[in-house]
């Protein structure tokens, strides 16, 4: 079997993808990508292997598990009667759709959680800014009473603005 003259070794492929060689070997162990071997038995990754790795890495960055990714990538293909390119069977597509919907539900939950965390972080940020303002004003010589009174007026104005919405 002739190998692609532009095929990359494990180290070169890992460098191009921004991962460790061990990651590529682990994905091979899972059956995600199976590189060709040189005459001296070195792993060689062709362009199609790198494309598959890039897809896997994108899916991983979105929170997909390796188990789900492996299941997606290993769905059986069927040869069409017209002799065209092999395609996923209807049964495989149904399984793939179910798996993708499950992953989408997981991503939706993660997005909701991140939004809650951002809202909490923004509230904490506002509180810290008020605290810094208080300290700065006290350091500038303002009395505790005047700083507290101004803060009360600002809070009342905020409530009035929110109530007017």
PyMOL commands that set and color helices and strands:
alter all, ss='L'
color gray80, all
select helices_A, chain A and resi 10-17+21-29+47-61+66-73+90-139+144-164
alter helices_A, ss='H'
color red, helices_A
select strands_A, chain A and resi 36-37+43-44+77-78+87-88
alter strands_A, ss='S'
color yellow, strands_A
deselect
rebuild
show_as cartoon
